[in-house]
Every structure is written in structure tokens, then in C-alpha cells.
Amino acid sequence: MRDPAVWVNPDDYSPERFLKSSDDSGRRSHHGGFIPFGGGRRMCVGSAMALSVIHCAVAAMVHCYDWKLENGEESVNMETTLGFNMALAKPLVCLPKLVCAESVFQSVEVSSL
């Protein structure tokens, strides 16, 4: 992501750079700029760990929260829009309610300092 051949000022925080889809000549830019962990021999050494952490984080959210749909709806509206990725016509909004923290913290003894 910090390749100066791909990005202008690669070390600066500039989220608006991702809004541009072409350079001044009209060609698609960012050739390999969106590959988050790189590739080949110089691939990020932490990519396997990062992907494992994502799996653990999602599993913890599923385990520790009771999820409800917004506005008390009972089912998800699965209508899609036309496009490349078949996005939901109505965005999915879920409300989390913490359910497992009490049992987790009851089993942990806290020593006073």
C-alpha cells in the first residue's frame, strides 16, 4: 500500500485517494494498489495471522451478542439491486445485545493491587 510507484504521497493519510478510479489520462489506475497484503515473495508475513484474527473476531461477535433486526423486523429483506456484487436493496442493519459478558466475567477472579 505504500508503493510510491502506485500512490502519490504513500505515507500520508489520505482516504480520498480511494475515491478516484482513473488517472488524468482516463486509464484505470491503482493496478495492484488494492491488494491489502501484497503478493508473491514479498507478501505480508502477517497476512495469515490477520485473517485468523478476523475469523476469531467474527466468531466472538456471534457468540457474545444476540442480534436483532432494526425496527423489530422478523426477517431479512433479500431483494437485491442490479450490479456487479448483488448488494441488498435495503441495507442490513442489526442491533447487538451483549449476552455472554456476565458469565465470562463471573469466572475470572480479579486480584486487588
N, CA and C atoms as an extended XYZ file, in Angstrom:
339
Properties=species:S:1:pos:R:3:atomname:S:1:resname:S:1:resid:I:1 pbc="F F F"
N         0.820       -1.195        0.000 N   MET     1
C         0.000        0.000        0.000 CA  MET     1
C         0.863        1.258        0.000 C   MET     1
N         2.115        1.173        0.349 N   ARG     2
C         2.950        2.368        0.429 CA  ARG     2
C         3.951        2.441       -0.709 C   ARG     2
N         3.570        1.953       -1.855 N   ASP     3
C         4.446        1.955       -3.012 CA  ASP     3
C         4.343        3.301       -3.721 C   ASP     3
N         5.416        4.094       -3.776 N   PRO     4
C         5.349        5.394       -4.429 CA  PRO     4
C         5.124        5.299       -5.936 C   PRO     4
N         5.367        4.133       -6.523 N   ALA     5
C         5.088        3.970       -7.948 CA  ALA     5
C         3.590        3.859       -8.211 C   ALA     5
N         2.806        3.514       -7.186 N   VAL     6
C         1.359        3.353       -7.338 CA  VAL     6
C         0.606        4.529       -6.742 C   VAL     6
N         1.045        5.038       -5.597 N   TRP     7
C         0.319        6.083       -4.870 CA  TRP     7
C         1.129        7.362       -4.787 C   TRP     7
N         0.445        8.507       -4.879 N   VAL     8
C         1.074        9.803       -4.651 CA  VAL     8
C         1.135       10.009       -3.137 C   VAL     8
N         2.285       10.390       -2.622 N   ASN     9
C         2.491       10.570       -1.178 CA  ASN     9
C         1.973        9.357       -0.398 C   ASN     9
N         2.574        8.188       -0.569 N   PRO    10
C         2.032        6.959        0.013 CA  PRO    10
C         2.021        6.923        1.536 C   PRO    10
N         2.869        7.714        2.203 N   ASP    11
C         2.918        7.684        3.663 CA  ASP    11
C         1.937        8.643        4.321 C   ASP    11
N         1.247        9.460        3.534 N   ASP    12
C         0.258       10.392        4.083 CA  ASP    12
C        -1.092        9.715        4.214 C   ASP    12
N        -1.814       10.058        5.297 N   TYR    13
C        -3.185        9.560        5.474 CA  TYR    13
C        -4.091       10.353        4.546 C   TYR    13
N        -4.637        9.681        3.531 N   SER    14
C        -5.456       10.361        2.530 CA  SER    14
C        -6.533        9.413        2.015 C   SER    14
N        -7.635        9.224        2.765 N   PRO    15
C        -8.666        8.283        2.338 CA  PRO    15
C        -9.335        8.662        1.023 C   PRO    15
N        -9.312        9.949        0.665 N   GLU    16
C        -9.966       10.357       -0.579 CA  GLU    16
C        -9.268        9.802       -1.812 C   GLU    16
N        -8.043        9.317       -1.679 N   ARG    17
C        -7.359        8.734       -2.835 CA  ARG    17
C        -8.096        7.503       -3.367 C   ARG    17
N        -8.877        6.833       -2.518 N   PHE    18
C        -9.591        5.639       -2.950 CA  PHE    18
C       -10.861        5.972       -3.724 C   PHE    18
N       -11.285        7.233       -3.707 N   LEU    19
C       -12.473        7.636       -4.455 CA  LEU    19
C       -12.184        7.776       -5.939 C   LEU    19
N       -10.939        7.998       -6.301 N   LYS    20
C       -10.567        8.171       -7.707 CA  LYS    20
C       -10.439        6.804       -8.362 C   LYS    20
N       -11.049        6.660       -9.538 N   SER    21
C       -10.961        5.369      -10.217 CA  SER    21
C       -10.090        5.428      -11.460 C   SER    21
N        -9.675        6.618      -11.870 N   SER    22
C        -8.816        6.713      -13.046 CA  SER    22
C        -7.854        7.875      -12.871 C   SER    22
N        -6.763        7.828      -13.611 N   ASP    23
C        -5.805        8.925      -13.535 CA  ASP    23
C        -6.158        9.988      -14.573 C   ASP    23
N        -5.286       10.952      -14.779 N   ASP    24
C        -5.576       12.065      -15.684 CA  ASP    24
C        -5.787       11.618      -17.127 C   ASP    24
N        -5.189       10.511      -17.531 N   SER    25
C        -5.328       10.050      -18.911 CA  SER    25
C        -6.613        9.262      -19.134 C   SER    25
N        -7.382        8.998      -18.083 N   GLY    26
C        -8.621        8.244      -18.221 CA  GLY    26
C        -8.447        6.750      -18.042 C   GLY    26
N        -7.187        6.299      -17.891 N   ARG    27
C        -6.944        4.869      -17.682 CA  ARG    27
C        -7.223        4.506      -16.236 C   ARG    27
N        -7.541        3.206      -16.031 N   ARG    28
C        -7.706        2.732      -14.652 CA  ARG    28
C        -6.358        2.821      -13.953 C   ARG    28
N        -6.369        3.324      -12.758 N   SER    29
C        -5.126        3.405      -12.001 CA  SER    29
C        -5.157        2.402      -10.855 C   SER    29
N        -4.194        2.467       -9.985 N   HIS    30
C        -4.070        1.628       -8.792 CA  HIS    30
C        -3.795        0.162       -9.124 C   HIS    30
N        -3.329       -0.176      -10.246 N   HIS    31
C        -3.160       -1.545      -10.736 CA  HIS    31
C        -3.217       -2.614       -9.652 C   HIS    31
N        -2.253       -2.680       -8.783 N   GLY    32
C        -2.291       -3.666       -7.706 CA  GLY    32
C        -2.431       -3.006       -6.354 C   GLY    32
N        -2.843       -1.774       -6.351 N   GLY    33
C        -2.865       -0.998       -5.123 CA  GLY    33
C        -3.889       -1.429       -4.106 C   GLY    33
N        -4.903       -2.178       -4.512 N   PHE    34
C        -5.941       -2.567       -3.575 CA  PHE    34
C        -5.712       -3.941       -2.970 C   PHE    34
N        -4.644       -4.609       -3.308 N   ILE    35
C        -4.350       -5.911       -2.711 CA  ILE    35
C        -3.780       -5.632       -1.320 C   ILE    35
N        -4.533       -5.906       -0.260 N   PRO    36
C        -4.132       -5.435        1.063 CA  PRO    36
C        -2.858       -6.059        1.612 C   PRO    36
N        -2.531       -7.285        1.250 N   PHE    37
C        -1.365       -7.939        1.825 CA  PHE    37
C        -0.253       -8.162        0.809 C   PHE    37
N        -0.373       -7.581       -0.373 N   GLY    38
C         0.633       -7.786       -1.390 CA  GLY    38
C         0.556       -9.195       -1.953 C   GLY    38
N         1.600       -9.612       -2.621 N   GLY    39
C         1.594      -10.952       -3.184 CA  GLY    39
C         2.994      -11.409       -3.532 C   GLY    39
N         3.106      -12.671       -3.837 N   GLY    40
C         4.391      -13.218       -4.244 CA  GLY    40
C         5.375      -13.327       -3.103 C   GLY    40
N         6.653      -13.201       -3.437 N   ARG    41
C         7.711      -13.373       -2.439 CA  ARG    41
C         7.707      -12.284       -1.378 C   ARG    41
N         7.201      -11.126       -1.717 N   ARG    42
C         7.210      -10.020       -0.758 CA  ARG    42
C         5.849       -9.822       -0.090 C   ARG    42
N         5.084      -10.881       -0.042 N   MET    43
C         3.765      -10.817        0.590 CA  MET    43
C         3.919      -10.547        2.087 C   MET    43
N         2.959       -9.867        2.656 N   CYS    44
C         2.981       -9.524        4.081 CA  CYS    44
C         3.080      -10.795        4.925 C   CYS    44
N         4.034      -10.813        5.849 N   VAL    45
C         4.222      -12.005        6.680 CA  VAL    45
C         3.117      -12.153        7.719 C   VAL    45
N         2.379      -11.093        8.003 N   GLY    46
C         1.312      -11.156        8.994 CA  GLY    46
C        -0.061      -11.425        8.420 C   GLY    46
N        -0.155      -11.696        7.118 N   SER    47
C        -1.476      -11.868        6.497 CA  SER    47
C        -2.231      -13.068        7.059 C   SER    47
N        -1.560      -14.181        7.296 N   ALA    48
C        -2.244      -15.362        7.838 CA  ALA    48
C        -2.779      -15.070        9.236 C   ALA    48
N        -1.986      -14.362       10.035 N   MET    49
C        -2.447      -14.013       11.376 CA  MET    49
C        -3.625      -13.039       11.311 C   MET    49
N        -3.553      -12.055       10.427 N   ALA    50
C        -4.638      -11.079       10.299 CA  ALA    50
C        -5.940      -11.758        9.902 C   ALA    50
N        -5.881      -12.687        8.975 N   LEU    51
C        -7.090      -13.396        8.553 CA  LEU    51
C        -7.631      -14.271        9.683 C   LEU    51
N        -6.748      -14.880       10.474 N   SER    52
C        -7.198      -15.671       11.628 CA  SER    52
C        -7.862      -14.791       12.675 C   SER    52
N        -7.307      -13.610       12.904 N   VAL    53
C        -7.882      -12.689       13.883 CA  VAL    53
C        -9.271      -12.241       13.433 C   VAL    53
N        -9.454      -12.028       12.144 N   ILE    54
C       -10.775      -11.645       11.636 CA  ILE    54
C       -11.781      -12.752       11.921 C   ILE    54
N       -11.398      -14.005       11.680 N   HIS    55
C       -12.294      -15.130       11.959 CA  HIS    55
C       -12.643      -15.185       13.449 C   HIS    55
N       -11.649      -14.994       14.306 N   CYS    56
C       -11.900      -15.019       15.755 CA  CYS    56
C       -12.801      -13.866       16.183 C   CYS    56
N       -12.606      -12.693       15.608 N   ALA    57
C       -13.429      -11.533       15.972 CA  ALA    57
C       -14.885      -11.749       15.579 C   ALA    57
N       -15.111      -12.276       14.382 N   VAL    58
C       -16.488      -12.548       13.945 CA  VAL    58
C       -17.111      -13.632       14.817 C   VAL    58
N       -16.346      -14.678       15.131 N   ALA    59
C       -16.868      -15.745       15.993 CA  ALA    59
C       -17.229      -15.203       17.374 C   ALA    59
N       -16.410      -14.313       17.918 N   ALA    60
C       -16.703      -13.726       19.227 CA  ALA    60
C       -17.963      -12.871       19.172 C   ALA    60
N       -18.159      -12.132       18.074 N   MET    61
C       -19.370      -11.310       17.952 CA  MET    61
C       -20.612      -12.182       17.850 C   MET    61
N       -20.514      -13.282       17.137 N   VAL    62
C       -21.662      -14.186       17.020 CA  VAL    62
C       -21.949      -14.842       18.367 C   VAL    62
N       -20.895      -15.216       19.088 N   HIS    63
C       -21.055      -15.912       20.366 CA  HIS    63
C       -21.550      -15.001       21.489 C   HIS    63
N       -21.035      -13.791       21.558 N   CYS    64
C       -21.288      -12.923       22.718 CA  CYS    64
C       -22.444      -11.947       22.552 C   CYS    64
N       -23.041      -11.883       21.388 N   TYR    65
C       -24.130      -10.934       21.185 CA  TYR    65
C       -25.371      -11.636       20.661 C   TYR    65
N       -26.520      -11.120       21.055 N   ASP    66
C       -27.796      -11.540       20.491 CA  ASP    66
C       -28.149      -10.468       19.470 C   ASP    66
N       -28.314      -10.855       18.216 N   TRP    67
C       -28.517       -9.896       17.131 CA  TRP    67
C       -29.991       -9.802       16.778 C   TRP    67
N       -30.483       -8.587       16.668 N   LYS    68
C       -31.867       -8.340       16.261 CA  LYS    68
C       -31.857       -7.394       15.073 C   LYS    68
N       -32.881       -7.503       14.234 N   LEU    69
C       -33.004       -6.595       13.098 CA  LEU    69
C       -33.563       -5.259       13.555 C   LEU    69
N       -33.198       -4.224       12.835 N   GLU    70
C       -33.683       -2.879       13.141 CA  GLU    70
C       -35.199       -2.815       12.984 C   GLU    70
N       -35.844       -1.987       13.778 N   ASN    71
C       -37.295       -1.761       13.743 CA  ASN    71
C       -38.105       -3.013       14.066 C   ASN    71
N       -37.536       -3.990       14.753 N   GLY    72
C       -38.264       -5.178       15.174 CA  GLY    72
C       -38.696       -6.096       14.051 C   GLY    72
N       -38.077       -5.989       12.902 N   GLU    73
C       -38.436       -6.854       11.777 CA  GLU    73
C       -38.111       -8.302       12.125 C   GLU    73
N       -38.867       -9.231       11.529 N   GLU    74
C       -38.679      -10.651       11.818 CA  GLU    74
C       -37.775      -11.349       10.806 C   GLU    74
N       -37.713      -10.843        9.571 N   SER    75
C       -36.893      -11.497        8.552 CA  SER    75
C       -36.142      -10.448        7.732 C   SER    75
N       -35.089      -10.893        7.072 N   VAL    76
C       -34.254      -10.011        6.266 CA  VAL    76
C       -34.849       -9.891        4.871 C   VAL    76
N       -34.964       -8.660        4.385 N   ASN    77
C       -35.417       -8.423        3.020 CA  ASN    77
C       -34.257       -8.760        2.085 C   ASN    77
N       -34.380       -9.834        1.318 N   MET    78
C       -33.286      -10.314        0.480 CA  MET    78
C       -33.341       -9.791       -0.951 C   MET    78
N       -34.164       -8.779       -1.227 N   GLU    79
C       -34.193       -8.194       -2.568 CA  GLU    79
C       -32.843       -7.554       -2.855 C   GLU    79
N       -32.383       -7.706       -4.095 N   THR    80
C       -31.077       -7.172       -4.469 CA  THR    80
C       -31.220       -6.096       -5.534 C   THR    80
N       -30.163       -5.326       -5.696 N   THR    81
C       -30.107       -4.329       -6.756 CA  THR    81
C       -29.306       -4.904       -7.910 C   THR    81
N       -29.504       -4.343       -9.071 N   LEU    82
C       -28.713       -4.767      -10.217 CA  LEU    82
C       -27.324       -4.174      -10.092 C   LEU    82
N       -26.338       -4.977      -10.341 N   GLY    83
C       -24.970       -4.500      -10.238 CA  GLY    83
C       -24.006       -5.659      -10.216 C   GLY    83
N       -22.756       -5.337      -10.024 N   PHE    84
C       -21.703       -6.340      -10.070 CA  PHE    84
C       -21.739       -7.282       -8.875 C   PHE    84
N       -22.105       -6.781       -7.700 N   ASN    85
C       -21.997       -7.604       -6.500 CA  ASN    85
C       -23.325       -7.998       -5.866 C   ASN    85
N       -24.446       -7.692       -6.482 N   MET    86
C       -25.775       -8.046       -5.979 CA  MET    86
C       -25.979       -7.578       -4.538 C   MET    86
N       -25.800       -6.295       -4.296 N   ALA    87
C       -25.994       -5.729       -2.961 CA  ALA    87
C       -27.468       -5.759       -2.595 C   ALA    87
N       -27.745       -5.816       -1.301 N   LEU    88
C       -29.131       -5.779       -0.838 CA  LEU    88
C       -29.748       -4.429       -1.180 C   LEU    88
N       -31.018       -4.448       -1.616 N   ALA    89
C       -31.711       -3.209       -1.951 CA  ALA    89
C       -31.874       -2.341       -0.712 C   ALA    89
N       -32.173       -2.961        0.422 N   LYS    90
C       -32.272       -2.243        1.693 CA  LYS    90
C       -31.111       -2.724        2.564 C   LYS    90
N       -30.231       -1.825        2.981 N   PRO    91
C       -29.071       -2.249        3.776 CA  PRO    91
C       -29.483       -2.999        5.044 C   PRO    91
N       -28.710       -3.999        5.390 N   LEU    92
C       -28.965       -4.796        6.585 CA  LEU    92
C       -28.417       -4.057        7.807 C   LEU    92
N       -29.290       -3.748        8.755 N   VAL    93
C       -28.879       -3.081        9.990 CA  VAL    93
C       -29.270       -3.984       11.150 C   VAL    93
N       -28.275       -4.412       11.913 N   CYS    94
C       -28.510       -5.291       13.061 CA  CYS    94
C       -28.145       -4.562       14.343 C   CYS    94
N       -28.894       -4.851       15.386 N   LEU    95
C       -28.646       -4.243       16.690 CA  LEU    95
C       -28.130       -5.313       17.645 C   LEU    95
N       -26.914       -5.144       18.177 N   PRO    96
C       -26.361       -6.151       19.081 CA  PRO    96
C       -26.806       -5.938       20.520 C   PRO    96
N       -26.997       -7.051       21.231 N   LYS    97
C       -27.269       -7.007       22.671 CA  LYS    97
C       -26.293       -7.977       23.324 C   LYS    97
N       -25.473       -7.474       24.231 N   LEU    98
C       -24.454       -8.283       24.890 CA  LEU    98
C       -25.109       -9.343       25.768 C   LEU    98
N       -24.743      -10.624       25.576 N   VAL    99
C       -25.365      -11.698       26.348 CA  VAL    99
C       -24.374      -12.557       27.124 C   VAL    99
N       -23.119      -12.591       26.752 N   CYS   100
C       -22.218      -13.544       27.408 CA  CYS   100
C       -21.226      -12.899       28.359 C   CYS   100
N       -21.203      -11.600       28.481 N   ALA   101
C       -20.184      -10.957       29.316 CA  ALA   101
C       -20.322      -11.336       30.782 C   ALA   101
N       -21.543      -11.469       31.285 N   GLU   102
C       -21.727      -11.791       32.696 CA  GLU   102
C       -21.095      -13.130       33.041 C   GLU   102
N       -21.341      -14.149       32.232 N   SER   103
C       -20.780      -15.467       32.518 CA  SER   103
C       -19.268      -15.477       32.354 C   SER   103
N       -18.754      -14.680       31.428 N   VAL   104
C       -17.307      -14.626       31.232 CA  VAL   104
C       -16.640      -13.967       32.427 C   VAL   104
N       -17.186      -12.851       32.884 N   PHE   105
C       -16.559      -12.117       33.974 CA  PHE   105
C       -16.777      -12.773       35.333 C   PHE   105
N       -17.813      -13.594       35.496 N   GLN   106
C       -18.023      -14.289       36.759 CA  GLN   106
C       -16.956      -15.346       36.982 C   GLN   106
N       -16.414      -15.898       35.910 N   SER   107
C       -15.427      -16.960       36.051 CA  SER   107
C       -14.008      -16.431       36.221 C   SER   107
N       -13.821      -15.131       36.080 N   VAL   108
C       -12.487      -14.543       36.200 CA  VAL   108
C       -12.333      -13.920       37.582 C   VAL   108
N       -11.287      -14.322       38.291 N   GLU   109
C       -11.018      -13.731       39.599 CA  GLU   109
C       -10.104      -12.530       39.418 C   GLU   109
N       -10.475      -11.434       40.027 N   VAL   110
C        -9.670      -10.223       39.928 CA  VAL   110
C        -8.967      -10.016       41.261 C   VAL   110
N        -7.662       -9.943       41.219 N   SER   111
C        -6.907       -9.714       42.459 CA  SER   111
C        -6.732       -8.215       42.663 C   SER   111
N        -6.857       -7.789       43.900 N   SER   112
C        -6.688       -6.365       44.185 CA  SER   112
C        -5.204       -6.039       44.244 C   SER   112
N        -4.889       -4.822       43.869 N   LEU   113
C        -3.479       -4.410       43.836 CA  LEU   113
C        -3.039       -3.833       45.133 C   LEU   113
